[in-house]
Amino acid sequence: MPSDPTSADIPASPPDGADTRAIEAKVRLLREPAAYDRAPASVLVTETHMSWVFLAGDLVYKLKKPVRFPFLDFTTLAAREANCREEVRLNRRLAPQTYLGTVPLTEDDAGALALDGRGTVVDWLVVMRRLPADRMFDRMLQEDRIGATETDQIANLLARFYRASDHPIVDPAAYVDRLMAQQAENRAILTSRAFAVDHARLPTILDRLDQRMAEDRPLIEEPARAGRIVEGHGDLRPEHICLTDPIVVFDCLEFSPELRLVDPFDELAFLGLECRILGAPSIGPTLVERVADQLGDHPPPRLVAFYTAFRAVLRARLSLAHLLDTAPREPAKWEPLASRYLTVAEESLR
């Protein structure tokens, strides 16, 4: 099941002039099995910061919310259509058989809504094949069903992907400046209120990460200087990998080209971090080693440790940012999770 690639740091701005009743009517229609050609027995619905996701039989439909964040604006129909098409284009790099395309939501003269019907287009949806839940990487990790074979298969796929990806020219100084700007946001959110995390160690972790970025700036700039930055997935987490045949990697970060420009080993460190949080700390180092062998590029361990610490602090921030929402989902989840990320960051900075 797809999910949004990142959480917002602040609640979304309401869409200017948005007709709440019209939005509710769209969601109400898409909850009904009769809205779909194949008329599934039921429709399961999930909601994220930026989308409603409708699981309708063997297909998945994603409707973008008409929201505005500091990093995107979906308040116009044209913007939502463009984002849907971009999501399909980008995700077909690693999931070509999964992303089927886009479909319009229409309204006829009588005001009746329909998927791909007659009348005026009032919204757009991404359409995907539904992936088997029991083959999702995160679930298989938690059930201890991942071995050397599965790890090698993931490494082989990602190595091919990075080798074939675009390698745009990225200014090394600007690349690190972007990371430093994200770290400033990390500090602002993590210290913005008395979240239930260890405030005795939080300043030390943030200060150590700042110090590492300053001391190791030439090391962090080197991938950009050497032309090793790729247009990657952008949100490479276990829940976005399905171990079918072939393996499917989906739900890439589609709304920001800048955030997709990464060192492959930064993405792999991120994936390793998430595996570690799920109780599988050996997966990350193995993936780094396997992909490094295939790319002929072995990053310094200190750089991978930095990537892990940086990503862990970022994920702690994004976890706590949920609690800044007016009505956060699963409020009891985020502070303990943020504390676990901060523990990994602390360990990686030693």
VOBA-1610 file (N, C-alpha, C; in pm, whole numbers, padded with zeros to 5 digits, always signed):
BEGIN
Met+00084-00119+00000Met+00000+00000+00000Met+00087+00123+00000Pro+00063+00216-00090Pro+00146+00335-00095Pro+00118+00428+00021Ser+00215+00506+00056Ser+00198+00609+00158Ser+00276+00730+00113Asp+00251+00844+00177Asp+00324+00964+00139Asp+00469+00952+00180Pro+00559+01011+00099Pro+00699+00990+00122Pro+00758+01056+00242Thr+00694+01157+00296Thr+00749+01221+00414Thr+00637+01287+00491Ser+00660+01315+00613Ser+00562+01384+00696Ser+00593+01532+00696Ala+00491+01611+00712Ala+00511+01755+00715Ala+00563+01798+00851Asp+00641+01906+00853Asp+00691+01959+00979Asp+00586+02045+01047Ile+00494+02098+00969Ile+00387+02178+01026Ile+00258+02138+00957Pro+00144+02161+01019Pro+00019+02125+00954Pro+00002+02198+00822Ala-00069+02136+00732Ala-00091+02196+00601Ala-00181+02317+00612Ser-00158+02415+00523Ser-00249+02527+00512Ser-00376+02480+00441Pro-00492+02527+00484Pro-00615+02488+00414Pro-00615+02547+00274Pro-00669+02476+00176Pro-00671+02527+00040Pro-00756+02652+00029Asp-00703+02752-00043Asp-00776+02876-00061Asp-00906+02848-00136Gly-01018+02892-00079Gly-01145+02879-00148Gly-01191+02736-00165Ala-01133+02643-00090Ala-01170+02503-00107Ala-01314+02479-00062Asp-01384+02398-00138Asp-01520+02360-00103Asp-01512+02228-00028Thr-01522+02237+00105Thr-01509+02117+00187Thr-01611+02013+00150Arg-01732+02056+00116Arg-01836+01960+00079Arg-01801+01887-00049Ala-01737+01956-00143Ala-01697+01890-00267Ala-01590+01786-00240Ile-01497+01818-00152Ile-01392+01722-00116Ile-01454+01600-00049Glu-01545+01624+00045Glu-01610+01512+00114Glu-01688+01426+00017Ala-01749+01487-00085Ala-01826+01411-00183Ala-01734+01319-00264Lys-01614+01366-00299Lys-01520+01284-00373Lys-01479+01162-00290Val-01444+01186-00164Val-01401+01076-00078Val-01517+00980-00053Arg-01636+01033-00036Arg-01753+00947-00012Arg-01778+00855-00132Leu-01768+00910-00252Leu-01785+00827-00373Leu-01681+00716-00378Leu-01555+00751-00353Leu-01446+00656-00370Leu-01443+00550-00260Arg-01519+00570-00154Arg-01533+00467-00051Arg-01627+00355-00097Glu-01707+00380-00200Glu-01811+00286-00240Glu-01760+00189-00346Pro-01776+00058-00325Pro-01733-00040-00426Pro-01794-00015-00564Ala-01916+00037-00568Ala-01983+00060-00696Ala-01915+00167-00781Ala-01826+00245-00721Ala-01757+00349-00797Ala-01655+00292-00895Tyr-01618+00166-00877Tyr-01508+00107-00953Tyr-01561+00006-01055Asp-01494+00000-01170Asp-01537-00089-01277Asp-01548-00234-01230Arg-01452-00278-01150Arg-01450-00418-01108Arg-01536-00445-00985Ala-01596-00340-00930Ala-01686-00352-00815Ala-01633-00449-00710Pro-01526-00411-00639Pro-01470-00499-00536Pro-01570-00521-00424Ala-01547-00625-00347Ala-01638-00655-00235Ala-01637-00545-00131Ser-01523-00480-00113Ser-01513-00371-00016Ser-01399-00279-00058Val-01396-00161+00002Val-01290-00064-00023Val-01231-00024+00112Leu-01100-00045+00127Leu-01031-00002+00248Leu-00970+00135+00221Val-00978+00223+00319Val-00934+00361+00301Val-00831+00397+00407Thr-00721+00456+00365Thr-00624+00512+00458Thr-00600+00658+00421Glu-00557+00734+00519Glu-00535+00877+00498Glu-00394+00914+00544Thr-00326+00993+00464Thr-00194+01044+00499Thr-00199+01196+00494His-00085+01259+00518His-00080+01405+00514His-00126+01459+00379Met-00091+01388+00271Met-00111+01446+00138Met-00209+01371+00050Ser-00262+01259+00096Ser-00346+01178+00009Ser-00450+01100+00087Trp-00554+01057+00014Trp-00640+00949+00055Trp-00606+00831-00035Val-00596+00714+00022Val-00560+00594-00053Val-00674+00494-00039Phe-00723+00444-00154Phe-00839+00355-00158Phe-00793+00220-00213Leu-00801+00118-00131Leu-00765-00017-00172Leu-00892-00087-00217Ala-00905-00099-00350Ala-01027-00149-00412Ala-00997-00280-00484Gly-01015-00391-00415Gly-00985-00520-00476Gly-00837-00533-00504Asp-00802-00563-00630Asp-00661-00581-00665Asp-00597-00454-00715Leu-00667-00341-00701Leu-00612-00212-00743Leu-00608-00114-00626Val-00523-00013-00639Val-00509+00093-00540Val-00523+00227-00612Tyr-00603+00315-00556Tyr-00624+00449-00612Tyr-00578+00552-00509Lys-00502+00651-00555Lys-00454+00755-00464Lys-00507+00890-00511Leu-00578+00957-00423Leu-00634+01090-00449Leu-00554+01192-00368Lys-00495+01289-00435Lys-00417+01392-00365Lys-00510+01489-00293Lys-00471+01529-00174Lys-00545+01631-00101Lys-00512+01769-00157Pro-00608+01860-00159Pro-00580+01996-00207Pro-00514+02080-00098Val-00392+02042-00059Val-00325+02105+00055Val-00204+02186+00009Arg-00160+02272+00099Arg-00038+02350+00075Arg+00055+02331+00194Phe+00179+02292+00165Phe+00285+02285+00263Phe+00397+02379+00219Pro+00495+02403+00305Pro+00607+02485+00259Pro+00679+02427+00138Phe+00670+02294+00118Phe+00745+02230+00012Phe+00660+02188-00108Leu+00528+02213-00105Leu+00444+02178-00219Leu+00312+02253-00210Asp+00244+02260-00324Asp+00113+02326-00330Asp+00024+02244-00422Phe-00074+02173-00363Phe-00168+02091-00439Phe-00306+02155-00444Thr-00314+02286-00426Thr-00444+02349-00416Thr-00513+02370-00550Thr-00444+02346-00661Thr-00508+02359-00791Thr-00519+02222-00858Leu-00620+02208-00942Leu-00639+02083-01016Leu-00518+02054-01104Ala-00463+02157-01168Ala-00347+02137-01255Ala-00227+02084-01178Ala-00208+02134-01056Ala-00094+02088-00976Ala-00113+01942-00934Arg-00235+01904-00900Arg-00259+01765-00859Arg-00244+01671-00979Glu-00291+01713-01094Glu-00273+01630-01213Glu-00125+01613-01245Ala-00049+01722-01242Ala+00094+01715-01273Ala+00165+01624-01175Asn+00128+01630-01047Asn+00194+01546-00947Asn+00159+01399-00967Cys+00034+01371-01001Cys-00005+01232-01028Cys+00077+01175-01144Arg+00091+01252-01250Arg+00166+01203-01367Arg+00314+01187-01333Glu+00368+01278-01254Glu+00508+01268-01215Glu+00529+01148-01123Glu+00434+01121-01036Glu+00446+01005-00948Glu+00452+00876-01030Val+00368+00866-01131Val+00369+00746-01215Val+00500+00736-01292Arg+00544+00846-01350Arg+00668+00844-01431Arg+00787+00800-01347Leu+00803+00859-01231Leu+00919+00830-01149Leu+00915+00688-01093Asn+00798+00644-01050Asn+00790+00513-00988Asn+00800+00399-01088Arg+00777+00427-01213Arg+00794+00322-01314Arg+00941+00286-01333Arg+01032+00365-01276Arg+01173+00326-01284Arg+01200+00197-01207Leu+01134+00179-01094Leu+01157+00062-01009Leu+01032-00026-00993Ala+00920+00020-01046Ala+00795-00057-01035Ala+00714-00042-01163Pro+00770-00081-01278Pro+00704-00054-01405Pro+00571-00125-01422Gln+00555-00243-01364Gln+00431-00317-01379Gln+00327-00282-01272Thr+00369-00205-01174Thr+00280-00173-01062Thr+00202-00044-01086Tyr+00268+00055-01143Tyr+00204+00185-01165Tyr+00134+00184-01301Leu+00001+00177-01298Leu-00077+00159-01420Leu-00105+00291-01492Gly-00106+00401-01420Gly-00131+00530-01483Gly-00215+00620-01396Thr-00285+00711-01461Thr-00373+00804-01391Thr-00514+00791-01447Val-00612+00831-01366Val-00751+00827-01410Val-00820+00954-01360Pro-00905+01015-01444Pro-00975+01136-01400Pro-01098+01103-01317Leu-01130+01193-01226Leu-01257+01193-01156Leu-01341+01302-01220Thr-01460+01267-01268Thr-01540+01361-01347Thr-01672+01393-01278Glu-01731+01503-01322Glu-01861+01545-01272Glu-01949+01581-01391Asp-02069+01521-01401Asp-02156+01550-01515Asp-02243+01672-01486Asp-02330+01705-01581Asp-02413+01826-01568Asp-02508+01819-01449Ala-02540+01697-01407Ala-02631+01681-01293Ala-02556+01682-01160Gly-02423+01696-01165Gly-02344+01700-01043Gly-02301+01564-00993Ala-02322+01459-01074Ala-02283+01325-01033Ala-02135+01301-01061Leu-02065+01247-00963Leu-01923+01217-00977Leu-01904+01075-01028Ala-01796+01053-01104Ala-01765+00918-01154Ala-01617+00910-01185Leu-01563+00789-01173Leu-01427+00764-01218Leu-01427+00747-01369Asp-01349+00833-01435Asp-01335+00826-01581Asp-01471+00830-01651Gly-01558+00919-01600Gly-01691+00929-01659Gly-01702+01046-01757Arg-01824+01085-01783Arg-01849+01199-01872Arg-01856+01327-01792Gly-01829+01437-01859Gly-01839+01566-01795Gly-01704+01629-01768Thr-01701+01717-01670Thr-01583+01796-01639Thr-01491+01719-01546Val-01361+01725-01576Val-01262+01664-01486Val-01248+01752-01362Val-01270+01692-01244Val-01261+01769-01119Val-01146+01722-01033Asp-01082+01609-01068Asp-00964+01564-00995Asp-00898+01451-01071Trp-00780+01408-01020Trp-00705+01300-01082Trp-00658+01203-00975Leu-00645+01077-01012Leu-00597+00975-00919Leu-00487+00893-00985Val-00392+00848-00904Val-00292+00750-00946Val-00353+00611-00926Val-00330+00523-01025Val-00382+00387-01016Val-00265+00289-01014Met-00268+00196-00918Met-00161+00097-00901Met-00221-00042-00887Arg-00140-00142-00919Arg-00174-00278-00879Arg-00150-00291-00728Arg-00236-00363-00663Arg-00221-00385-00519Arg-00114-00492-00496Leu-00023-00466-00406Leu+00087-00556-00379Leu+00053-00648-00261Pro+00106-00769-00260Pro+00072-00864-00152Pro+00133-00822-00019Ala+00050-00807+00081Ala+00096-00759+00211Ala+00198-00852+00274Asp+00185-00982+00248Asp+00275-01076+00314Asp+00414-01079+00253Arg+00434-01005+00143Arg+00566-00998+00080Arg+00633-00862+00100Met+00572-00777+00184Met+00633-00648+00210Met+00758-00668+00296Phe+00863-00593+00263Phe+00993-00611+00327Phe+00985-00587+00476Asp+00913-00484+00520Asp+00906-00457+00664Asp+00838-00571+00738Arg+00731-00624+00681Arg+00663-00736+00746Arg+00751-00861+00750Met+00821-00887+00641Met+00908-01004+00637Met+01023-00990+00736Leu+01073-00868+00755Leu+01177-00845+00856Leu+01124-00877+00995Gln+01006-00825+01024Gln+00949-00845+01157Gln+00917-00992+01184Glu+00891-01067+01077Glu+00860-01210+01091Glu+00984-01297+01070Asp+01102-01235+01063Asp+01228-01305+01049Asp+01229-01395+00925Arg+01182-01339+00812Arg+01177-01414+00687Arg+01274-01359+00582Ile+01372-01280+00627Ile+01471-01224+00535Ile+01605-01291+00560Gly+01661-01349+00454Gly+01791-01413+00463Gly+01887-01354+00362Ala+01997-01423+00339Ala+02100-01374+00248Ala+02048-01362+00106Thr+01962-01454+00065Thr+01909-01450-00073Thr+01829-01324-00097Glu+01738-01292-00006Glu+01655-01173-00024Glu+01739-01046-00018Thr+01835-01042+00073Thr+01922-00924+00083Thr+02001-00904-00045Asp+02055-01010-00100Asp+02130-01000-00226Asp+02040-00955-00340Gln+01917-01002-00344Gln+01826-00961-00451Gln+01798-00812-00444Ile+01776-00762-00323Ile+01753-00617-00309Ile+01877-00540-00349Ala+01994-00585-00305Ala+02119-00517-00339Ala+02141-00516-00490Asn+02113-00627-00556Asn+02133-00633-00701Asn+02041-00535-00773Leu+01915-00529-00731Leu+01821-00436-00794Leu+01865-00292-00775Leu+01904-00257-00652Leu+01942-00118-00625Leu+02072-00082-00696Ala+02166-00174-00704Ala+02290-00145-00776Ala+02260-00117-00924Arg+02172-00196-00985Arg+02135-00171-01125Arg+02067-00035-01139Phe+01981-00005-01042Phe+01909+00123-01046Phe+02005+00240-01037Tyr+02098+00236-00943Tyr+02192+00348-00927Tyr+02285+00360-01047Arg+02323+00246-01103Arg+02411+00250-01219Arg+02340+00316-01339Ala+02210+00290-01353Ala+02135+00343-01468Ala+02077+00482-01442Ser+02079+00529-01317Ser+02016+00657-01284Ser+02094+00774-01342Asp+02022+00884-01359Asp+02088+01008-01400Asp+02186+01051-01292His+02301+01103-01337His+02402+01157-01245His+02416+01307-01274Pro+02325+01388-01224Pro+02330+01531-01254Pro+02450+01597-01186Ile+02492+01708-01245Ile+02599+01787-01184Ile+02543+01860-01063Val+02604+01840-00948Val+02558+01901-00824Val+02674+01976-00762Asp+02652+02102-00729Asp+02757+02181-00665Asp+02784+02126-00525Pro+02908+02086-00496Pro+02937+02024-00366Pro+02900+02112-00247Ala+02932+02241-00256Ala+02902+02330-00144Ala+02752+02343-00124Ala+02679+02357-00233Ala+02533+02370-00224Ala+02471+02242-00168Tyr+02529+02128-00205Tyr+02480+01998-00157Tyr+02489+01990-00004Val+02603+02028+00050Val+02620+02022+00196Val+02540+02133+00264Asp+02529+02248+00199Asp+02448+02355+00256Asp+02303+02310+00273Arg+02253+02230+00178Arg+02117+02178+00190Arg+02103+02087+00312Leu+02203+02004+00336Leu+02200+01919+00454Leu+02204+02002+00581Met+02284+02107+00580Met+02293+02193+00698Met+02161+02266+00724Ala+02093+02304+00617Ala+01962+02369+00633Ala+01862+02271+00693Gln+01868+02145+00651Gln+01781+02044+00709Gln+01814+02022+00857Gln+01942+02026+00889Gln+01981+02010+01029Gln+01931+02127+01113Ala+01929+02246+01058Ala+01873+02360+01130Ala+01724+02338+01158Glu+01652+02281+01059Glu+01512+02248+01081Glu+01497+02139+01186Asn+01588+02041+01182Asn+01586+01937+01285Asn+01591+01999+01424Arg+01687+02087+01443Arg+01706+02150+01574Arg+01583+02231+01612Ala+01529+02306+01518Ala+01413+02391+01548Ala+01294+02309+01594Ile+01266+02198+01525Ile+01149+02117+01561Ile+01175+02038+01689Leu+01292+01975+01698Leu+01321+01887+01813Leu+01324+01965+01944Thr+01358+02092+01937Thr+01368+02172+02060Thr+01253+02272+02074Ser+01150+02258+01990Ser+01044+02359+01987Ser+00948+02350+02105Arg+00940+02232+02168Arg+00853+02217+02284Arg+00901+02098+02365Ala+00838+02078+02476Ala+00884+01974+02568Ala+00829+01837+02528Phe+00877+01788+02416Phe+00841+01652+02377Phe+00898+01554+02481Ala+00835+01439+02491Ala+00879+01338+02588Ala+00996+01258+02531Val+01109+01326+02517Val+01235+01262+02479Val+01339+01305+02583Asp+01454+01243+02578Asp+01558+01269+02677Asp+01624+01404+02648His+01581+01507+02718His+01632+01641+02691His+01772+01662+02747Ala+01820+01569+02826Ala+01958+01579+02874Ala+02056+01545+02762Arg+02020+01448+02677Arg+02113+01408+02571Arg+02082+01473+02436Leu+01960+01527+02417Leu+01923+01584+02287Leu+02018+01694+02242Pro+02050+01795+02327Pro+02143+01899+02281Pro+02280+01841+02244Thr+02325+01741+02317Thr+02456+01681+02287Thr+02455+01615+02150Ile+02346+01543+02118Ile+02336+01477+01987Ile+02335+01581+01876Leu+02255+01685+01893Leu+02249+01789+01789Leu+02383+01859+01773Asp+02449+01889+01884Asp+02579+01956+01877Asp+02683+01867+01811Arg+02681+01738+01844Arg+02778+01646+01784Arg+02756+01634+01633Leu+02632+01633+01591Leu+02604+01625+01448Leu+02649+01752+01377Asp+02624+01866+01438Asp+02675+01992+01381Asp+02828+01988+01368Gln+02892+01941+01473Gln+03038+01934+01473Gln+03089+01839+01365Arg+03023+01724+01352Arg+03064+01629+01249Arg+03049+01688+01109Met+02940+01760+01085Met+02920+01820+00953Met+03028+01923+00923Ala+03071+01996+01025Ala+03176+02097+01005Ala+03311+02030+00983Glu+03344+01933+01066Glu+03474+01867+01057Glu+03490+01785+00929Asp+03381+01720+00889Asp+03388+01626+00776Asp+03330+01684+00649Arg+03321+01816+00641Arg+03259+01875+00522Arg+03327+01828+00393Pro+03458+01826+00383Pro+03519+01777+00258Pro+03479+01633+00226Leu+03467+01549+00328Leu+03427+01411+00307Leu+03283+01404+00257Ile+03194+01487+00313Ile+03053+01486+00274Ile+03035+01545+00134Glu+03122+01640+00098Glu+03115+01701-00036Glu+03168+01610-00145Glu+03251+01513-00110Glu+03323+01434-00210Glu+03232+01363-00310Pro+03121+01299-00270Pro+03036+01235-00371Pro+02986+01331-00478Ala+02953+01453-00437Ala+02910+01553-00537Ala+03027+01595-00623Arg+03142+01614-00562Arg+03261+01655-00636Arg+03302+01548-00738Ala+03282+01421-00701Ala+03323+01310-00787Ala+03213+01268-00885Gly+03099+01336-00883Gly+02992+01303-00977Gly+02916+01177-00942Arg+02911+01142-00814Arg+02844+01018-00773Arg+02702+01040-00723Ile+02653+01164-00725Ile+02516+01191-00685Ile+02421+01142-00795Val+02313+01076-00755Val+02215+01025-00851Val+02077+01082-00819Glu+01988+01071-00917Glu+01847+01097-00887Glu+01788+00966-00836Gly+01781+00954-00706Gly+01744+00829-00644Gly+01596+00815-00619His+01563+00727-00526His+01425+00702-00488His+01373+00814-00398Gly+01454+00854-00302Gly+01419+00965-00216Gly+01352+00928-00085Asp+01297+00806-00076Asp+01230+00765+00048Asp+01240+00614+00061Leu+01362+00565+00060Leu+01387+00421+00052Leu+01374+00357+00189Arg+01254+00308+00218Arg+01222+00245+00346Arg+01171+00103+00322Pro+01180+00015+00423Pro+01133-00123+00405Pro+00987-00133+00362Glu+00902-00041+00410Glu+00760-00048+00373Glu+00736-00010+00228His+00840+00035+00157His+00828+00069+00016His+00895-00034-00074Ile+00922-00151-00020Ile+00983-00260-00097Ile+00895-00384-00081Cys+00861-00446-00194Cys+00780-00568-00192Cys+00860-00678-00261Leu+00881-00788-00190Leu+00967-00896-00239Leu+00887-00997-00322Thr+00826-00945-00426Thr+00764-01029-00526Thr+00871-01065-00630Asp+00831-01133-00735Asp+00924-01165-00843Asp+00869-01102-00972Pro+00926-00990-01018Pro+01044-00923-00965Pro+01013-00837-00843Ile+01118-00796-00773Ile+01104-00707-00658Ile+01048-00573-00704Val+00960-00517-00624Val+00899-00387-00653Val+00943-00288-00546Val+00996-00174-00589Val+01027-00063-00498Val+00939+00053-00542Phe+00852+00100-00455Phe+00748+00194-00495Phe+00746+00315-00402Asp+00653+00406-00433Asp+00625+00524-00348Asp+00748+00612-00330Cys+00814+00643-00438Cys+00930+00732-00430Cys+00885+00874-00397Leu+00982+00956-00361Leu+00954+01095-00326Leu+00941+01174-00457Glu+00815+01199-00496Glu+00792+01253-00631Glu+00783+01405-00636Phe+00762+01471-00521Phe+00728+01613-00527Phe+00849+01706-00522Ser+00971+01652-00500Ser+01088+01738-00487Ser+01208+01679-00559Pro+01242+01728-00677Pro+01362+01679-00745Pro+01487+01696-00660Glu+01495+01804-00585Glu+01614+01831-00504Glu+01636+01723-00400Leu+01527+01679-00334Leu+01540+01580-00229Leu+01567+01440-00283Arg+01550+01422-00414Arg+01585+01293-00475Arg+01732+01287-00516Leu+01803+01399-00508Leu+01944+01400-00546Leu+02026+01357-00426Val+02077+01234-00432Val+02142+01175-00315Val+02265+01095-00357Asp+02354+01077-00262Asp+02457+00975-00272Asp+02388+00840-00253Pro+02409+00742-00343Pro+02344+00612-00323Pro+02366+00556-00183Phe+02481+00583-00124Phe+02510+00525+00008Phe+02438+00600+00120Asp+02393+00721+00092Asp+02304+00791+00184Asp+02169+00718+00186Glu+02115+00686+00067Glu+01988+00612+00062Glu+02001+00475+00128Leu+02112+00408+00104Leu+02131+00276+00163Leu+02145+00285+00315Ala+02212+00391+00363Ala+02221+00411+00508Ala+02083+00435+00567Phe+02000+00507+00495Phe+01862+00531+00539Phe+01785+00401+00547Leu+01795+00318+00442Leu+01727+00190+00444Leu+01780+00103+00558Gly+01911+00105+00578Gly+01969+00029+00689Gly+01921+00079+00824Leu+01907+00210+00838Leu+01854+00267+00962Leu+01715+00213+00991Glu+01629+00214+00889Glu+01491+00169+00910Glu+01487+00019+00941Cys+01574-00058+00878Cys+01583-00200+00912Cys+01627-00218+01058Arg+01721-00134+01100Arg+01770-00140+01238Arg+01658-00109+01337Ile+01576-00011+01305Ile+01463+00023+01392Ile+01366-00094+01402Leu+01357-00173+01295Leu+01269-00290+01294Leu+01336-00414+01354Gly+01458-00399+01406Gly+01523-00509+01474Gly+01616-00592+01387Ala+01659-00538+01272Ala+01749-00610+01182Ala+01871-00524+01151Pro+01963-00507+01248Pro+02075-00415+01230Pro+02178-00459+01128Ser+02180-00586+01091Ser+02284-00634+00998Ser+02250-00608+00852Ile+02124-00578+00822Ile+02082-00561+00682Ile+02153-00443+00617Gly+02158-00329+00686Gly+02217-00209+00627Gly+02362-00226+00586Pro+02451-00268+00676Pro+02590-00289+00636Pro+02606-00389+00522Thr+02523-00493+00521Thr+02532-00590+00412Thr+02494-00528+00279Leu+02387-00448+00277Leu+02345-00383+00154Leu+02453-00286+00105Val+02511-00209+00196Val+02618-00116+00158Val+02733-00192+00095Glu+02774-00302+00157Glu+02886-00380+00105Glu+02856-00439-00032Arg+02735-00497-00048Arg+02700-00561-00175Arg+02691-00458-00288Val+02625-00345-00261Val+02611-00243-00365Val+02746-00179-00396Ala+02827-00156-00295Ala+02961-00099-00316Ala+03044-00188-00407Asp+03037-00318-00387Asp+03112-00411-00472Asp+03067-00400-00617Gln+02936-00386-00639Gln+02885-00382-00775Gln+02910-00248-00843Leu+02911-00141-00764Leu+02936-00008-00822Leu+03085+00022-00830Gly+03167-00059-00765Gly+03310-00031-00761Gly+03340+00097-00687Asp+03264+00125-00585Asp+03276+00251-00510Asp+03251+00220-00363His+03356+00216-00283His+03343+00182-00142His+03355+00307-00056Pro+03243+00353+00000Pro+03246+00477+00079Pro+03319+00457+00210Pro+03386+00562+00262Pro+03450+00551+00394Pro+03345+00519+00501Pro+03373+00429+00593Pro+03278+00397+00701Pro+03233+00521+00778Arg+03324+00617+00795Arg+03287+00739+00868Arg+03177+00815+00795Leu+03178+00813+00661Leu+03074+00882+00585Leu+02940+00809+00601Val+02941+00677+00595Val+02817+00601+00613Val+02762+00622+00753Ala+02850+00629+00852Ala+02806+00654+00990Ala+02742+00793+01001Phe+02801+00892+00931Phe+02740+01025+00931Phe+02601+01021+00869Tyr+02589+00955+00752Tyr+02459+00946+00687Tyr+02356+00884+00781Thr+02395+00778+00852Thr+02302+00711+00943Thr+02259+00806+01055Ala+02354+00877+01114Ala+02322+00970+01222Ala+02232+01083+01172Phe+02266+01137+01055Phe+02187+01247+01000Phe+02044+01203+00973Arg+02029+01086+00909Arg+01896+01036+00878Arg+01819+01004+01007Ala+01887+00955+01109Ala+01819+00922+01234Ala+01765+01048+01302Val+01843+01155+01302Val+01795+01281+01360Val+01678+01336+01278Leu+01690+01328+01146Leu+01581+01373+01059Leu+01453+01294+01087Arg+01465+01161+01102Arg+01347+01079+01127Arg+01289+01107+01267Ala+01375+01140+01362Ala+01324+01179+01494Ala+01241+01307+01481Arg+01293+01400+01406Arg+01218+01525+01383Arg+01084+01498+01316Leu+01083+01416+01210Leu+00959+01390+01138Leu+00860+01313+01224Ser+00910+01230+01313Ser+00821+01159+01405Ser+00751+01258+01498Leu+00829+01346+01560Leu+00770+01440+01654Leu+00683+01544+01585Ala+00713+01572+01458Ala+00632+01670+01385Ala+00487+01627+01371His+00461+01497+01377His+00322+01453+01374His+00241+01513+01488Leu+00308+01533+01601Leu+00238+01584+01719Leu+00207+01733+01709Leu+00258+01798+01605Leu+00224+01938+01583Leu+00095+01954+01503Asp+00044+01843+01450Asp-00083+01848+01380Asp-00196+01878+01478Thr-00303+01932+01428Thr-00419+01961+01512Thr-00477+01834+01571Ala-00486+01729+01489Ala-00537+01600+01536Ala-00442+01491+01488Pro-00331+01470+01558Pro-00230+01374+01511Pro-00283+01232+01512Arg-00242+01154+01410Arg-00275+01013+01405Arg-00180+00936+01497Glu-00231+00839+01570Glu-00153+00754+01659Glu-00060+00836+01749Pro-00112+00926+01830Pro-00027+01018+01906Pro+00069+00950+02003Ala+00033+00832+02053Ala+00121+00763+02148Ala+00244+00703+02081Lys+00245+00698+01950Lys+00353+00630+01877Lys+00479+00713+01864Trp+00467+00845+01851Trp+00574+00925+01792Trp+00689+00956+01887Glu+00661+00985+02014Glu+00772+01017+02105Glu+00861+00896+02133Pro+00806+00778+02160Pro+00895+00662+02176Pro+00975+00631+02050Leu+00913+00647+01934Leu+00985+00621+01809Leu+01097+00723+01790Ala+01070+00850+01817Ala+01174+00952+01806Ala+01291+00920+01899Ser+01263+00872+02019Ser+01370+00837+02112Ser+01457+00725+02058Arg+01396+00629+01990Arg+01473+00519+01931Arg+01564+00570+01820Tyr+01513+00662+01739Tyr+01597+00721+01634Tyr+01714+00798+01695Leu+01688+00871+01802Leu+01795+00948+01864Leu+01901+00857+01924Thr+01861+00742+01974Thr+01959+00646+02025Thr+02051+00599+01913Val+01993+00570+01796Val+02076+00527+01682Val+02169+00639+01639Ala+02118+00762+01638Ala+02202+00876+01601Ala+02321+00889+01695Glu+02293+00877+01824Glu+02400+00887+01924Glu+02504+00780+01904Glu+02461+00657+01880Glu+02555+00548+01858Glu+02637+00568+01731Ser+02575+00620+01628Ser+02645+00639+01499Ser+02747+00752+01505Leu+02728+00845+01596Leu+02820+00957+01607Leu+02941+00928+01695Arg+02943+00814+01762Arg+03057+00780+01848Arg+03178+00746+01764
//
